[in-house]
């Protein structure tokens, strides 16, 4: 089997928060590149990537150049193909090159699943056929307190037993931060797993000080409390708090994850499919996390991540951020806080039939 053709499309989706109709998050991702790789045997694999910045055209060019480079290669030799692409871009590091490789690598795994006639989760290990999902993106730091409580309660009414909100609100004092998170805990009740994302906005001292003052709320985790590559700082926070520390979404490739784990900087590993380098690299980090006795959570792209979290024994939870749902025809959706693995071969996904006509861009 050989790679015969690669097609990419640029898609700009509408700004929306579909879980509870909350105001959309500033800076939310809405521009995507879709990738379709076709083989000489007629099998087509799909992938997706995004940048969310001003260099989006550069990302498109990177995918096109990589696509030309791998024409004629065997799509089942994923390690060979992705190593070839990493070697071709070694002088420019991660960033755009990694995002482009991720989309191609994911499409290759979709081809592999279709070639063998099994879902990707089963191909990778098949630990489960459904996994827990938490509601994300509806409880943002820009949402007023009164609307935040209503939105949090609405998520619980929809069956979510795990929800995530944000702290580190601009202009808030620590006392205001603590009062705000108490309001959310009151809204969801004591039995809901309430997680909090800081998005790297606190210093180490702030994370420890505020983190200690909210420990009585029984939070599921504090996510990215300080700068992502401050492994020593994260280790200090993790050592000082009983609340688990979750991090990893901002790390590119597999080596930074090794640093985070070897420094004992995290309790829960979060892996971003696009930044880590696709399915191939995602599974390596998940295996590394298992060796360090760490559970794994996903970041964005729940339609694909459901396969990966379900495949591994240490898969903890899928982040259900529905920013990519419009890309796909009949995508998997959470039901009572769980999301089922698509049963079709490969990713079990198809791009929405009117996607490019409706949302296609230049």
TORKOL-4160 file (C-alpha; in steps of 0.2 Angstrom, whole numbers, padded with zeros to 4 digits, m for minus):
362
<pt num="1" X="0000" Y="0000" Z="0000"/>
<pt num="2" X="0006" Y="0017" Z="m0004"/>
<pt num="3" X="0001" Y="0035" Z="m0001"/>
<pt num="4" X="m0006" Y="0042" Z="m0017"/>
<pt num="5" X="m0014" Y="0059" Z="m0013"/>
<pt num="6" X="m0016" Y="0071" Z="0001"/>
<pt num="7" X="m0029" Y="0085" Z="0002"/>
<pt num="8" X="m0030" Y="0099" Z="0015"/>
<pt num="9" X="m0044" Y="0111" Z="0018"/>
<pt num="10" X="m0045" Y="0126" Z="0029"/>
<pt num="11" X="m0061" Y="0127" Z="0039"/>
<pt num="12" X="m0067" Y="0142" Z="0050"/>
<pt num="13" X="m0081" Y="0137" Z="0062"/>
<pt num="14" X="m0093" Y="0149" Z="0071"/>
<pt num="15" X="m0089" Y="0155" Z="0088"/>
<pt num="16" X="m0101" Y="0146" Z="0100"/>
<pt num="17" X="m0102" Y="0137" Z="0117"/>
<pt num="18" X="m0114" Y="0123" Z="0114"/>
<pt num="19" X="m0115" Y="0115" Z="0131"/>
<pt num="20" X="m0125" Y="0128" Z="0140"/>
<pt num="21" X="m0125" Y="0142" Z="0128"/>
<pt num="22" X="m0112" Y="0152" Z="0139"/>
<pt num="23" X="m0102" Y="0166" Z="0131"/>
<pt num="24" X="m0088" Y="0159" Z="0121"/>
<pt num="25" X="m0071" Y="0159" Z="0128"/>
<pt num="26" X="m0059" Y="0173" Z="0121"/>
<pt num="27" X="m0046" Y="0165" Z="0110"/>
<pt num="28" X="m0056" Y="0149" Z="0108"/>
<pt num="29" X="m0050" Y="0139" Z="0093"/>
<pt num="30" X="m0061" Y="0140" Z="0078"/>
<pt num="31" X="m0049" Y="0138" Z="0063"/>
<pt num="32" X="m0044" Y="0121" Z="0058"/>
<pt num="33" X="m0035" Y="0112" Z="0044"/>
<pt num="34" X="m0043" Y="0095" Z="0039"/>
<pt num="35" X="m0032" Y="0082" Z="0031"/>
<pt num="36" X="m0037" Y="0068" Z="0020"/>
<pt num="37" X="m0024" Y="0055" Z="0014"/>
<pt num="38" X="m0029" Y="0043" Z="0001"/>
<pt num="39" X="m0019" Y="0027" Z="m0003"/>
<pt num="40" X="m0017" Y="0017" Z="m0020"/>
<pt num="41" X="m0030" Y="0004" Z="m0013"/>
<pt num="42" X="m0043" Y="0017" Z="m0011"/>
<pt num="43" X="m0042" Y="0019" Z="0008"/>
<pt num="44" X="m0044" Y="0037" Z="0015"/>
<pt num="45" X="m0038" Y="0042" Z="0032"/>
<pt num="46" X="m0043" Y="0059" Z="0040"/>
<pt num="47" X="m0034" Y="0070" Z="0052"/>
<pt num="48" X="m0036" Y="0088" Z="0059"/>
<pt num="49" X="m0025" Y="0101" Z="0066"/>
<pt num="50" X="m0026" Y="0119" Z="0072"/>
<pt num="51" X="m0015" Y="0134" Z="0077"/>
<pt num="52" X="m0027" Y="0147" Z="0083"/>
<pt num="53" X="m0014" Y="0161" Z="0079"/>
<pt num="54" X="m0008" Y="0173" Z="0065"/>
<pt num="55" X="0003" Y="0160" Z="0057"/>
<pt num="56" X="m0011" Y="0149" Z="0051"/>
<pt num="57" X="m0005" Y="0150" Z="0033"/>
<pt num="58" X="0012" Y="0144" Z="0037"/>
<pt num="59" X="0004" Y="0129" Z="0045"/>
<pt num="60" X="m0006" Y="0125" Z="0029"/>
<pt num="61" X="0010" Y="0127" Z="0019"/>
<pt num="62" X="0019" Y="0115" Z="0031"/>
<pt num="63" X="0006" Y="0101" Z="0029"/>
<pt num="64" X="0007" Y="0103" Z="0010"/>
<pt num="65" X="0026" Y="0102" Z="0010"/>
<pt num="66" X="0025" Y="0087" Z="0021"/>
<pt num="67" X="0012" Y="0079" Z="0010"/>
<pt num="68" X="0023" Y="0080" Z="m0005"/>
<pt num="69" X="0037" Y="0072" Z="0005"/>
<pt num="70" X="0028" Y="0056" Z="0010"/>
<pt num="71" X="0019" Y="0052" Z="m0007"/>
<pt num="72" X="0023" Y="0034" Z="m0012"/>
<pt num="73" X="0027" Y="0029" Z="0006"/>
<pt num="74" X="0019" Y="0015" Z="0015"/>
<pt num="75" X="0005" Y="0022" Z="0026"/>
<pt num="76" X="0006" Y="0007" Z="0038"/>
<pt num="77" X="0024" Y="0012" Z="0043"/>
<pt num="78" X="0019" Y="0026" Z="0054"/>
<pt num="79" X="0035" Y="0027" Z="0064"/>
<pt num="80" X="0045" Y="0028" Z="0047"/>
<pt num="81" X="0034" Y="0041" Z="0040"/>
<pt num="82" X="0033" Y="0052" Z="0056"/>
<pt num="83" X="0052" Y="0050" Z="0059"/>
<pt num="84" X="0055" Y="0056" Z="0041"/>
<pt num="85" X="0044" Y="0071" Z="0044"/>
<pt num="86" X="0053" Y="0075" Z="0060"/>
<pt num="87" X="0070" Y="0074" Z="0052"/>
<pt num="88" X="0065" Y="0085" Z="0038"/>
<pt num="89" X="0060" Y="0099" Z="0051"/>
<pt num="90" X="0073" Y="0096" Z="0064"/>
<pt num="91" X="0081" Y="0113" Z="0061"/>
<pt num="92" X="0065" Y="0122" Z="0065"/>
<pt num="93" X="0060" Y="0113" Z="0081"/>
<pt num="94" X="0042" Y="0110" Z="0087"/>
<pt num="95" X="0027" Y="0122" Z="0084"/>
<pt num="96" X="0020" Y="0122" Z="0067"/>
<pt num="97" X="0030" Y="0107" Z="0061"/>
<pt num="98" X="0023" Y="0097" Z="0075"/>
<pt num="99" X="0005" Y="0102" Z="0072"/>
<pt num="100" X="0007" Y="0097" Z="0054"/>
<pt num="101" X="0015" Y="0080" Z="0058"/>
<pt num="102" X="0001" Y="0077" Z="0071"/>
<pt num="103" X="m0013" Y="0078" Z="0058"/>
<pt num="104" X="m0004" Y="0067" Z="0045"/>
<pt num="105" X="0000" Y="0054" Z="0059"/>
<pt num="106" X="m0018" Y="0053" Z="0064"/>
<pt num="107" X="m0024" Y="0051" Z="0047"/>
<pt num="108" X="m0011" Y="0037" Z="0045"/>
<pt num="109" X="m0018" Y="0028" Z="0060"/>
<pt num="110" X="m0036" Y="0030" Z="0053"/>
<pt num="111" X="m0029" Y="0021" Z="0037"/>
<pt num="112" X="m0022" Y="0007" Z="0048"/>
<pt num="113" X="m0038" Y="0004" Z="0057"/>
<pt num="114" X="m0048" Y="0004" Z="0041"/>
<pt num="115" X="m0035" Y="m0008" Z="0033"/>
<pt num="116" X="m0037" Y="m0020" Z="0047"/>
<pt num="117" X="m0056" Y="m0017" Z="0049"/>
<pt num="118" X="m0056" Y="m0012" Z="0068"/>
<pt num="119" X="m0058" Y="0004" Z="0078"/>
<pt num="120" X="m0042" Y="0013" Z="0083"/>
<pt num="121" X="m0046" Y="0010" Z="0101"/>
<pt num="122" X="m0046" Y="m0008" Z="0098"/>
<pt num="123" X="m0031" Y="m0008" Z="0087"/>
<pt num="124" X="m0021" Y="0001" Z="0101"/>
<pt num="125" X="m0026" Y="m0010" Z="0115"/>
<pt num="126" X="m0045" Y="m0009" Z="0118"/>
<pt num="127" X="m0045" Y="m0007" Z="0137"/>
<pt num="128" X="m0063" Y="m0001" Z="0136"/>
<pt num="129" X="m0077" Y="0004" Z="0124"/>
<pt num="130" X="m0082" Y="0020" Z="0134"/>
<pt num="131" X="m0074" Y="0032" Z="0145"/>
<pt num="132" X="m0078" Y="0046" Z="0157"/>
<pt num="133" X="m0080" Y="0063" Z="0150"/>
<pt num="134" X="m0079" Y="0080" Z="0159"/>
<pt num="135" X="m0088" Y="0096" Z="0153"/>
<pt num="136" X="m0076" Y="0109" Z="0148"/>
<pt num="137" X="m0077" Y="0127" Z="0141"/>
<pt num="138" X="m0093" Y="0132" Z="0148"/>
<pt num="139" X="m0087" Y="0139" Z="0165"/>
<pt num="140" X="m0074" Y="0152" Z="0160"/>
<pt num="141" X="m0065" Y="0165" Z="0170"/>
<pt num="142" X="m0074" Y="0179" Z="0160"/>
<pt num="143" X="m0092" Y="0173" Z="0165"/>
<pt num="144" X="m0100" Y="0183" Z="0178"/>
<pt num="145" X="m0103" Y="0174" Z="0195"/>
<pt num="146" X="m0122" Y="0173" Z="0194"/>
<pt num="147" X="m0121" Y="0166" Z="0176"/>
<pt num="148" X="m0107" Y="0154" Z="0182"/>
<pt num="149" X="m0118" Y="0146" Z="0195"/>
<pt num="150" X="m0132" Y="0144" Z="0183"/>
<pt num="151" X="m0121" Y="0136" Z="0170"/>
<pt num="152" X="m0113" Y="0125" Z="0182"/>
<pt num="153" X="m0130" Y="0118" Z="0189"/>
<pt num="154" X="m0135" Y="0116" Z="0171"/>
<pt num="155" X="m0121" Y="0104" Z="0167"/>
<pt num="156" X="m0125" Y="0093" Z="0182"/>
<pt num="157" X="m0143" Y="0093" Z="0176"/>
<pt num="158" X="m0137" Y="0086" Z="0159"/>
<pt num="159" X="m0129" Y="0072" Z="0168"/>
<pt num="160" X="m0111" Y="0077" Z="0169"/>
<pt num="161" X="m0102" Y="0071" Z="0185"/>
<pt num="162" X="m0086" Y="0079" Z="0181"/>
<pt num="163" X="m0085" Y="0098" Z="0176"/>
<pt num="164" X="m0070" Y="0110" Z="0174"/>
<pt num="165" X="m0070" Y="0129" Z="0178"/>
<pt num="166" X="m0056" Y="0142" Z="0178"/>
<pt num="167" X="m0048" Y="0152" Z="0192"/>
<pt num="168" X="m0035" Y="0166" Z="0190"/>
<pt num="169" X="m0048" Y="0179" Z="0185"/>
<pt num="170" X="m0040" Y="0195" Z="0179"/>
<pt num="171" X="m0041" Y="0209" Z="0193"/>
<pt num="172" X="m0047" Y="0197" Z="0206"/>
<pt num="173" X="m0039" Y="0196" Z="0224"/>
<pt num="174" X="m0036" Y="0179" Z="0231"/>
<pt num="175" X="m0051" Y="0181" Z="0242"/>
<pt num="176" X="m0062" Y="0185" Z="0227"/>
<pt num="177" X="m0055" Y="0170" Z="0218"/>
<pt num="178" X="m0059" Y="0159" Z="0233"/>
<pt num="179" X="m0077" Y="0165" Z="0234"/>
<pt num="180" X="m0080" Y="0162" Z="0216"/>
<pt num="181" X="m0074" Y="0144" Z="0216"/>
<pt num="182" X="m0085" Y="0141" Z="0232"/>
<pt num="183" X="m0100" Y="0147" Z="0222"/>
<pt num="184" X="m0096" Y="0134" Z="0209"/>
<pt num="185" X="m0094" Y="0120" Z="0222"/>
<pt num="186" X="m0111" Y="0125" Z="0230"/>
<pt num="187" X="m0119" Y="0125" Z="0212"/>
<pt num="188" X="m0113" Y="0107" Z="0208"/>
<pt num="189" X="m0114" Y="0100" Z="0225"/>
<pt num="190" X="m0101" Y="0089" Z="0235"/>
<pt num="191" X="m0102" Y="0074" Z="0224"/>
<pt num="192" X="m0097" Y="0081" Z="0207"/>
<pt num="193" X="m0078" Y="0080" Z="0203"/>
<pt num="194" X="m0074" Y="0099" Z="0201"/>
<pt num="195" X="m0058" Y="0103" Z="0192"/>
<pt num="196" X="m0050" Y="0120" Z="0190"/>
<pt num="197" X="m0039" Y="0126" Z="0176"/>
<pt num="198" X="m0026" Y="0140" Z="0180"/>
<pt num="199" X="m0019" Y="0141" Z="0162"/>
<pt num="200" X="m0001" Y="0145" Z="0169"/>
<pt num="201" X="m0007" Y="0162" Z="0176"/>
<pt num="202" X="m0001" Y="0160" Z="0194"/>
<pt num="203" X="0017" Y="0161" Z="0202"/>
<pt num="204" X="0023" Y="0146" Z="0212"/>
<pt num="205" X="0019" Y="0155" Z="0228"/>
<pt num="206" X="0002" Y="0160" Z="0223"/>
<pt num="207" X="m0003" Y="0143" Z="0218"/>
<pt num="208" X="0003" Y="0136" Z="0235"/>
<pt num="209" X="m0006" Y="0150" Z="0245"/>
<pt num="210" X="m0022" Y="0150" Z="0235"/>
<pt num="211" X="m0022" Y="0131" Z="0233"/>
<pt num="212" X="m0021" Y="0128" Z="0252"/>
<pt num="213" X="m0035" Y="0139" Z="0255"/>
<pt num="214" X="m0047" Y="0129" Z="0243"/>
<pt num="215" X="m0042" Y="0112" Z="0248"/>
<pt num="216" X="m0057" Y="0110" Z="0259"/>
<pt num="217" X="m0068" Y="0110" Z="0243"/>
<pt num="218" X="m0061" Y="0094" Z="0237"/>
<pt num="219" X="m0056" Y="0099" Z="0220"/>
<pt num="220" X="m0052" Y="0085" Z="0207"/>
<pt num="221" X="m0036" Y="0094" Z="0201"/>
<pt num="222" X="m0027" Y="0111" Z="0199"/>
<pt num="223" X="m0022" Y="0112" Z="0180"/>
<pt num="224" X="m0007" Y="0121" Z="0174"/>
<pt num="225" X="m0005" Y="0132" Z="0189"/>
<pt num="226" X="0011" Y="0140" Z="0184"/>
<pt num="227" X="0023" Y="0141" Z="0168"/>
<pt num="228" X="0022" Y="0124" Z="0159"/>
<pt num="229" X="0041" Y="0121" Z="0158"/>
<pt num="230" X="0045" Y="0126" Z="0176"/>
<pt num="231" X="0046" Y="0108" Z="0182"/>
<pt num="232" X="0054" Y="0112" Z="0199"/>
<pt num="233" X="0040" Y="0125" Z="0202"/>
<pt num="234" X="0027" Y="0112" Z="0198"/>
<pt num="235" X="0036" Y="0100" Z="0209"/>
<pt num="236" X="0035" Y="0112" Z="0224"/>
<pt num="237" X="0016" Y="0115" Z="0221"/>
<pt num="238" X="0013" Y="0096" Z="0220"/>
<pt num="239" X="0023" Y="0093" Z="0236"/>
<pt num="240" X="0014" Y="0107" Z="0245"/>
<pt num="241" X="m0004" Y="0103" Z="0241"/>
<pt num="242" X="m0015" Y="0088" Z="0243"/>
<pt num="243" X="m0025" Y="0093" Z="0228"/>
<pt num="244" X="m0018" Y="0083" Z="0212"/>
<pt num="245" X="m0009" Y="0094" Z="0200"/>
<pt num="246" X="m0013" Y="0091" Z="0181"/>
<pt num="247" X="m0002" Y="0097" Z="0167"/>
<pt num="248" X="0005" Y="0093" Z="0150"/>
<pt num="249" X="m0006" Y="0101" Z="0137"/>
<pt num="250" X="0007" Y="0115" Z="0133"/>
<pt num="251" X="0021" Y="0102" Z="0131"/>
<pt num="252" X="0027" Y="0099" Z="0113"/>
<pt num="253" X="0034" Y="0081" Z="0109"/>
<pt num="254" X="0038" Y="0068" Z="0121"/>
<pt num="255" X="0054" Y="0074" Z="0130"/>
<pt num="256" X="0045" Y="0088" Z="0140"/>
<pt num="257" X="0033" Y="0075" Z="0147"/>
<pt num="258" X="0048" Y="0065" Z="0153"/>
<pt num="259" X="0055" Y="0080" Z="0162"/>
<pt num="260" X="0038" Y="0083" Z="0171"/>
<pt num="261" X="0037" Y="0065" Z="0177"/>
<pt num="262" X="0055" Y="0063" Z="0182"/>
<pt num="263" X="0054" Y="0079" Z="0192"/>
<pt num="264" X="0038" Y="0073" Z="0201"/>
<pt num="265" X="0030" Y="0089" Z="0195"/>
<pt num="266" X="0013" Y="0082" Z="0191"/>
<pt num="267" X="0000" Y="0069" Z="0198"/>
<pt num="268" X="m0010" Y="0068" Z="0182"/>
<pt num="269" X="m0003" Y="0068" Z="0164"/>
<pt num="270" X="m0013" Y="0078" Z="0151"/>
<pt num="271" X="m0008" Y="0075" Z="0133"/>
<pt num="272" X="m0013" Y="0086" Z="0119"/>
<pt num="273" X="m0014" Y="0075" Z="0102"/>
<pt num="274" X="m0008" Y="0090" Z="0091"/>
<pt num="275" X="0006" Y="0096" Z="0102"/>
<pt num="276" X="0013" Y="0079" Z="0106"/>
<pt num="277" X="0015" Y="0074" Z="0088"/>
<pt num="278" X="0000" Y="0063" Z="0084"/>
<pt num="279" X="m0006" Y="0046" Z="0089"/>
<pt num="280" X="0011" Y="0038" Z="0088"/>
<pt num="281" X="0019" Y="0050" Z="0101"/>
<pt num="282" X="0003" Y="0051" Z="0111"/>
<pt num="283" X="0004" Y="0032" Z="0115"/>
<pt num="284" X="0022" Y="0034" Z="0120"/>
<pt num="285" X="0019" Y="0047" Z="0133"/>
<pt num="286" X="0004" Y="0037" Z="0139"/>
<pt num="287" X="0016" Y="0022" Z="0141"/>
<pt num="288" X="0028" Y="0033" Z="0150"/>
<pt num="289" X="0015" Y="0039" Z="0162"/>
<pt num="290" X="0010" Y="0021" Z="0166"/>
<pt num="291" X="0028" Y="0018" Z="0171"/>
<pt num="292" X="0027" Y="0033" Z="0183"/>
<pt num="293" X="0010" Y="0027" Z="0189"/>
<pt num="294" X="0001" Y="0042" Z="0182"/>
<pt num="295" X="m0016" Y="0043" Z="0175"/>
<pt num="296" X="m0019" Y="0051" Z="0159"/>
<pt num="297" X="m0032" Y="0064" Z="0154"/>
<pt num="298" X="m0034" Y="0071" Z="0136"/>
<pt num="299" X="m0034" Y="0089" Z="0130"/>
<pt num="300" X="m0047" Y="0095" Z="0116"/>
<pt num="301" X="m0052" Y="0084" Z="0101"/>
<pt num="302" X="m0063" Y="0072" Z="0111"/>
<pt num="303" X="m0069" Y="0064" Z="0095"/>
<pt num="304" X="m0052" Y="0057" Z="0092"/>
<pt num="305" X="m0046" Y="0056" Z="0110"/>
<pt num="306" X="m0060" Y="0045" Z="0116"/>
<pt num="307" X="m0050" Y="0031" Z="0106"/>
<pt num="308" X="m0034" Y="0035" Z="0115"/>
<pt num="309" X="m0040" Y="0036" Z="0132"/>
<pt num="310" X="m0051" Y="0020" Z="0130"/>
<pt num="311" X="m0036" Y="0011" Z="0123"/>
<pt num="312" X="m0024" Y="0012" Z="0138"/>
<pt num="313" X="m0025" Y="0005" Z="0156"/>
<pt num="314" X="m0021" Y="0022" Z="0164"/>
<pt num="315" X="m0034" Y="0032" Z="0154"/>
<pt num="316" X="m0043" Y="0043" Z="0166"/>
<pt num="317" X="m0055" Y="0055" Z="0157"/>
<pt num="318" X="m0058" Y="0064" Z="0141"/>
<pt num="319" X="m0060" Y="0082" Z="0140"/>
<pt num="320" X="m0076" Y="0086" Z="0132"/>
<pt num="321" X="m0073" Y="0103" Z="0124"/>
<pt num="322" X="m0085" Y="0103" Z="0109"/>
<pt num="323" X="m0076" Y="0115" Z="0098"/>
<pt num="324" X="m0073" Y="0102" Z="0085"/>
<pt num="325" X="m0090" Y="0094" Z="0084"/>
<pt num="326" X="m0096" Y="0103" Z="0068"/>
<pt num="327" X="m0081" Y="0095" Z="0059"/>
<pt num="328" X="m0089" Y="0078" Z="0059"/>
<pt num="329" X="m0104" Y="0069" Z="0054"/>
<pt num="330" X="m0113" Y="0061" Z="0069"/>
<pt num="331" X="m0098" Y="0063" Z="0081"/>
<pt num="332" X="m0098" Y="0054" Z="0098"/>
<pt num="333" X="m0106" Y="0064" Z="0112"/>
<pt num="334" X="m0106" Y="0061" Z="0130"/>
<pt num="335" X="m0121" Y="0053" Z="0138"/>
<pt num="336" X="m0123" Y="0054" Z="0157"/>
<pt num="337" X="m0105" Y="0059" Z="0158"/>
<pt num="338" X="m0098" Y="0045" Z="0147"/>
<pt num="339" X="m0092" Y="0045" Z="0129"/>
<pt num="340" X="m0093" Y="0029" Z="0119"/>
<pt num="341" X="m0079" Y="0024" Z="0107"/>
<pt num="342" X="m0085" Y="0025" Z="0088"/>
<pt num="343" X="m0088" Y="0007" Z="0082"/>
<pt num="344" X="m0082" Y="0010" Z="0064"/>
<pt num="345" X="m0065" Y="0005" Z="0058"/>
<pt num="346" X="m0051" Y="0018" Z="0061"/>
<pt num="347" X="m0057" Y="0034" Z="0069"/>
<pt num="348" X="m0075" Y="0029" Z="0065"/>
<pt num="349" X="m0077" Y="0047" Z="0059"/>
<pt num="350" X="m0082" Y="0056" Z="0043"/>
<pt num="351" X="m0081" Y="0075" Z="0040"/>
<pt num="352" X="m0098" Y="0083" Z="0040"/>
<pt num="353" X="m0105" Y="0082" Z="0022"/>
<pt num="354" X="m0107" Y="0100" Z="0020"/>
<pt num="355" X="m0092" Y="0105" Z="0030"/>
<pt num="356" X="m0082" Y="0113" Z="0016"/>
<pt num="357" X="m0096" Y="0121" Z="0008"/>
<pt num="358" X="m0103" Y="0129" Z="0024"/>
<pt num="359" X="m0087" Y="0133" Z="0033"/>
<pt num="360" X="m0073" Y="0132" Z="0021"/>
<pt num="361" X="m0061" Y="0147" Z="0020"/>
<pt num="362" X="m0047" Y="0153" Z="0010"/>
